[in-house]
Amino acid sequence: MILAARGPVLLAPSMNVHMLANPIVQANIEGLRALGYHIIDPGVGYLACGYEGAGRLAEPPDIVAEIERAVGPRDLAGERVLVTAGPNREPIDPVRFISNRSTGKMGYAMAAAAWRRGADVVLISGPTALPPPHGVRCARVTTAAEMRDAVMREFEAATMILMAAAVADYRPARVAAQKLKKTGGPLLIECERTADILGELAPRKGDRYLVGFAAETEDVVANARRKLREKRLDMIVANDVSRAETGFEADTNAVAILDRRGRCDVPLTTKEAVADAILDRILAVRRSRRVAGESAAAPPRKVAPKRRRPR
């Protein structure tokens, strides 16, 4: 049946750890991979034979993700997508920190959707309780400074940057070495600005497609348009986080996608569907740019003058 199959074939090996490590098995796996078969790498852990190690059958959600990638459009194949997600934590002392309510769900959905559509994806994530999306390389950071450094390390190789993280705008100017003790009066914490990651990226982006996100509680579209212009972004995705169904902790979202072509609204749906809608819009804009560039580069066609018939 497999030899006769004309569509994608996925293989999920599962066996004893020593059997899997055998050079003959490894050579066969690499041979199949070279012939175009999709290999879903086994997991690591306790095995049915009593050993521990590599050889566990891949988890069902991971197998499903691999199937979706294999049979999906793969319209992002060849792209290297950089995604940021989640909050930052800016320490006050060894016990306390300043943060926000971001859970990272939107950014994680963006990373998963881009990988499913064929991209090579790196996700730079602030502290969240979410497991990394299958197939995505994940770098964990805590502070805005750490996120900025991680973004700069990955930026050069990226072709598309999706800045979905809720980056901290301020941090305590001084971090106490020991836990601050309660006193009879108020506690005043002087804060300073963190690095403007988007502001640094825009002048250096070149042909990279740079997308920002704006989580707003009022004047959502107006504030997003200003950020789009001031940060010199290619696109910005705005949502109203004051609503329960579109806030940080929800599994659903509704967004306004703004770019130089105009505005596209995505009504309330799952964050996974929103992620696909954003990627669809990016591809449509880039496609129109290429068409416009090709039209501008093409030399004007010469039309021979019509000859008049003699009377």
Secondary structure in CASP SS format (residue, H / E / C, confidence):
PFRMAT SS
TARGET T0000
AUTHOR 0000-0000-0000
METHOD secondary structure of the structure
MODEL  1
M C 1.00
I C 1.00
L C 1.00
A C 1.00
A C 1.00
R C 1.00
G C 1.00
P C 1.00
V C 1.00
L E 1.00
L E 1.00
A C 1.00
P C 1.00
S C 1.00
M C 1.00
N C 1.00
V H 1.00
H H 1.00
M H 1.00
L H 1.00
A H 1.00
N C 1.00
P H 1.00
I H 1.00
V H 1.00
Q H 1.00
A H 1.00
N H 1.00
I H 1.00
E H 1.00
G H 1.00
L H 1.00
R H 1.00
A H 1.00
L C 1.00
G C 1.00
Y C 1.00
H E 1.00
I E 1.00
I C 1.00
D C 1.00
P C 1.00
G E 1.00
V E 1.00
G E 1.00
Y E 1.00
L C 1.00
A C 1.00
C C 1.00
G C 1.00
Y C 1.00
E E 1.00
G E 1.00
A E 1.00
G E 1.00
R E 1.00
L C 1.00
A C 1.00
E C 1.00
P H 1.00
P H 1.00
D H 1.00
I H 1.00
V H 1.00
A H 1.00
E H 1.00
I H 1.00
E H 1.00
R H 1.00
A H 1.00
V H 1.00
G C 1.00
P C 1.00
R C 1.00
D C 1.00
L C 1.00
A C 1.00
G C 1.00
E C 1.00
R E 1.00
V E 1.00
L E 1.00
V E 1.00
T E 1.00
A E 1.00
G C 1.00
P E 1.00
N C 1.00
R C 1.00
E E 1.00
P E 1.00
I C 1.00
D C 1.00
P C 1.00
V C 1.00
R C 1.00
F E 1.00
I E 1.00
S C 1.00
N C 1.00
R C 1.00
S C 1.00
T C 1.00
G C 1.00
K H 1.00
M H 1.00
G H 1.00
Y H 1.00
A H 1.00
M H 1.00
A H 1.00
A H 1.00
A H 1.00
A H 1.00
W H 1.00
R H 1.00
R C 1.00
G C 1.00
A C 1.00
D E 1.00
V E 1.00
V E 1.00
L E 1.00
I E 1.00
S E 1.00
G C 1.00
P C 1.00
T C 1.00
A C 1.00
L C 1.00
P C 1.00
P C 1.00
P C 1.00
H C 1.00
G C 1.00
V C 1.00
R E 1.00
C E 1.00
A E 1.00
R E 1.00
V C 1.00
T C 1.00
T C 1.00
A H 1.00
A H 1.00
E H 1.00
M H 1.00
R H 1.00
D H 1.00
A H 1.00
V H 1.00
M H 1.00
R H 1.00
E H 1.00
F H 1.00
E C 1.00
A C 1.00
A C 1.00
T C 1.00
M E 1.00
I E 1.00
L E 1.00
M E 1.00
A C 1.00
A C 1.00
A E 1.00
V C 1.00
A C 1.00
D C 1.00
Y E 1.00
R E 1.00
P E 1.00
A C 1.00
R C 1.00
V C 1.00
A C 1.00
A C 1.00
Q C 1.00
K C 1.00
L C 1.00
K C 1.00
K C 1.00
T C 1.00
G C 1.00
G C 1.00
P C 1.00
L C 1.00
L C 1.00
I C 1.00
E C 1.00
C E 1.00
E E 1.00
R E 1.00
T C 1.00
A C 1.00
D C 1.00
I H 1.00
L H 1.00
G H 1.00
E H 1.00
L H 1.00
A H 1.00
P H 1.00
R H 1.00
K C 1.00
G C 1.00
D C 1.00
R C 1.00
Y E 1.00
L E 1.00
V E 1.00
G E 1.00
F E 1.00
A E 1.00
A E 1.00
E E 1.00
T C 1.00
E C 1.00
D C 1.00
V H 1.00
V H 1.00
A H 1.00
N H 1.00
A H 1.00
R H 1.00
R H 1.00
K H 1.00
L H 1.00
R H 1.00
E H 1.00
K C 1.00
R C 1.00
L C 1.00
D C 1.00
M E 1.00
I E 1.00
V E 1.00
A E 1.00
N E 1.00
D E 1.00
V C 1.00
S C 1.00
R C 1.00
A H 1.00
E H 1.00
T H 1.00
G C 1.00
F C 1.00
E C 1.00
A C 1.00
D C 1.00
T E 1.00
N E 1.00
A E 1.00
V E 1.00
A E 1.00
I E 1.00
L E 1.00
D E 1.00
R C 1.00
R C 1.00
G E 1.00
R E 1.00
C E 1.00
D E 1.00
V E 1.00
P E 1.00
L E 1.00
T E 1.00
T E 1.00
K H 1.00
E H 1.00
A H 1.00
V H 1.00
A H 1.00
D H 1.00
A H 1.00
I H 1.00
L H 1.00
D H 1.00
R H 1.00
I H 1.00
L H 1.00
A H 1.00
V H 1.00
R H 1.00
R H 1.00
S H 1.00
R H 1.00
R H 1.00
V H 1.00
A H 1.00
G H 1.00
E H 1.00
S H 1.00
A H 1.00
A H 1.00
A C 1.00
P C 1.00
P C 1.00
R C 1.00
K C 1.00
V C 1.00
A C 1.00
P C 1.00
K C 1.00
R C 1.00
R C 1.00
R C 1.00
P C 1.00
R C 1.00
END
